[in-house]
Each structure stands twice: as structure tokens, then as C-alpha cells.
Amino acid sequence: MRTLLRSPNRIVALALGAGYAAYGVFAVVTGRPLLAALFEVAAVALILTTLRGIAPARAANIAVGTAWLALGYAGLFLVGTEFNVLGLGALLEVGLFAAAVVHLAVGLGARRDVAAVTPADRTPSAAAIAPESTRSE
């Protein structure tokens, strides 16, 4: 569990995945099954990729962020029309854009190579501290 919480990508994917799962249940209760299915699929994808590692969590953050951005943009034109089959509203639009910003900022901006820098990562390498005579040119 400790390594799970060392990466911003994994933290965001897990936290927002849990939030999307809860919102998916709420959407079922309020009679919006398509929206519920969309949020539940996103939740499962985010939580499963969190458990797999940093790279999958990063890819899921980018994919879900892009999907929320596209859905939010499309929703601007769908709210109030008969084509609004997901039941999008203004508040949900704001939430989609905010979630897209968080997912894309973390997915594109956080470190990709390691979970976090540890004290062991800061120690000089053996080649850097080897005497001059033993270094190969």
C-alpha cells in the first residue's frame, strides 16, 4: 500500500476512481443509467490501472481526462436539447471540466519514470566515487 501512494498518477487515479464509482451509483438512483455506466467504466479502469503500476495509471489518467474534456465540450452543445441522452447539466459540465484538468495535469505533468525520489536515489553511483585510476576512458 505504501508504494501505491508514492505516485501522483496512482493517487489521483485511485481517489477519482472511487469518486466516480460513488457518482455512478448516484446516477443510477437518479435515473440516468447511461451516465452511470460511463462513470462506472471509468472508475473500474482507473482503479485497476492504479493497482497495475505507474505507467498504466498515467495512461488511464490521460485517457479519462481526454474523455471528460471531450464529453464536457460536447455537453455544452447538448444541454437543453433532445440529444442530451446522458442527462448532462451545467453542474456536471463544471465537474467534468475540473476532473479533466486534474487528470490531464497529473497524467501529462507528473514524473513518469519512478514513483518518487528516495534517499537511495540520491546516493552517488559507484562510477562517480571510483578513483581516477580505475575509471575507463
C-alpha positions as a printed Julia matrix, in Angstrom:
137×3 Matrix{Float64}:
   0.0    0.0     0.0
   2.9    2.32    0.7
   4.21   2.18   -2.87
   0.66   2.76   -4.12
   0.63   6.2    -2.52
   4.05   7.33   -3.76
   2.97   8.31   -7.26
   0.7   11.27   -8.05
  -0.72   9.33  -11.02
  -1.72   6.41   -8.83
  -3.14   8.63   -6.08
  -5.3   10.63   -8.49
  -6.45   7.53  -10.37
  -7.44   5.79   -7.13
  -9.12   8.79   -5.5
 -11.07   9.91   -8.54
 -11.87   6.31   -9.48
 -13.51   5.83   -6.09
 -15.37   9.11   -6.53
 -16.59   8.09   -9.98
 -17.82   4.76   -8.61
 -19.86   6.61   -5.98
 -21.22   9.04   -8.54
 -22.13   6.13  -10.81
 -24.28   4.68   -8.04
 -25.87   8.1    -7.52
 -26.61   8.36  -11.24
 -28.43   5.01  -11.14
 -30.54   6.23   -8.22
 -31.44   9.44  -10.07
 -32.48   7.52  -13.2
 -29.55   8.17  -15.55
 -28.31   4.66  -16.39
 -26.13   5.66  -19.38
 -24.28   8.24  -17.3
 -23.96   5.69  -14.5
 -22.44   3.15  -16.89
 -19.97   5.72  -18.2
 -18.79   6.67  -14.72
 -18.6    3.05  -13.55
 -16.47   2.06  -16.56
 -14.13   4.98  -15.86
 -13.97   4.02  -12.17
 -13.1    0.39  -12.89
 -10.45   1.41  -15.44
  -8.83   3.89  -13.07
  -8.82   1.58  -10.06
  -7.49  -1.43  -11.97
  -4.7    0.57  -13.6
  -3.78   2.02  -10.22
  -3.12  -1.49   -8.98
  -1.02  -2.36  -12.05
   1.55   0.42  -11.74
   2.57   3.96  -12.54
   2.61   3.73  -16.35
  -0.88   2.21  -16.63
  -2.24   4.74  -14.11
  -0.67   7.55  -16.11
  -2.2    6.26  -19.35
  -5.61   5.91  -17.68
  -5.4    9.45  -16.29
  -4.66  10.81  -19.75
  -7.41   8.71  -21.39
 -10.09   9.57  -18.84
  -9.05  13.23  -18.78
  -9.33  13.4   -22.55
 -12.71  11.65  -22.48
 -14.05  14.02  -19.82
 -12.77  17.02  -21.77
 -14.47  15.8   -24.95
 -17.69  14.95  -23.11
 -17.68  18.31  -21.36
 -17.18  20.15  -24.62
 -19.91  18.16  -26.36
 -22.19  18.66  -23.39
 -22.01  22.42  -23.83
 -23.97  21.94  -27.03
 -26.22  19.12  -25.8
 -27.62  20.57  -22.57
 -31.22  21.56  -23.1
 -31.69  19.59  -26.34
 -33.37  16.29  -27.1
 -29.91  14.82  -27.9
 -28.86  15.01  -24.25
 -29.28  11.27  -23.64
 -26.83  11.26  -20.72
 -28.8   13.85  -18.77
 -25.92  16.31  -18.55
 -26.46  19.51  -16.63
 -24.48  22.67  -16.01
 -23.08  21.48  -12.68
 -21.96  18.18  -14.18
 -20.3   20.09  -17.01
 -18.24  22.07  -14.5
 -17.33  18.82  -12.75
 -16.26  17.19  -16.0
 -14.01  20.08  -16.93
 -12.47  20.2   -13.44
 -11.83  16.45  -13.44
 -10.35  16.66  -16.95
  -7.93  19.35  -15.79
  -6.81  17.26  -12.81
  -6.41  14.05  -14.83
  -4.53  15.71  -17.66
  -2.32  17.82  -15.37
  -1.23  14.77  -13.4
  -1.06  12.4   -16.36
   0.98  14.75  -18.51
   2.88  16.65  -15.83
   3.86  14.23  -13.08
   7.07  12.22  -13.12
   6.83   9.19  -15.35
   9.96   7.23  -14.57
   9.73   6.44  -10.85
   7.2    6.66   -8.05
   9.23   9.16   -6.03
  12.81  10.05   -5.3
  14.02   8.13   -2.27
  17.19   8.74   -0.23
  18.75   5.74   -2.02
  18.23   7.54   -5.34
  20.33  10.46   -4.11
  23.48   8.47   -3.31
  26.32   8.87   -5.79
  26.92   6.0    -8.16
  29.93   3.74   -7.82
  31.47   5.17  -11.0
  31.29   8.7    -9.64
  33.22   7.83   -6.48
  35.75   5.4    -8.01
  39.38   6.54   -8.0
  40.63   8.17  -11.2
  42.98   5.28  -11.97
  40.19   2.69  -12.14
  37.84   4.66  -14.4
  37.74   3.55  -18.0
  38.24   6.25  -20.6
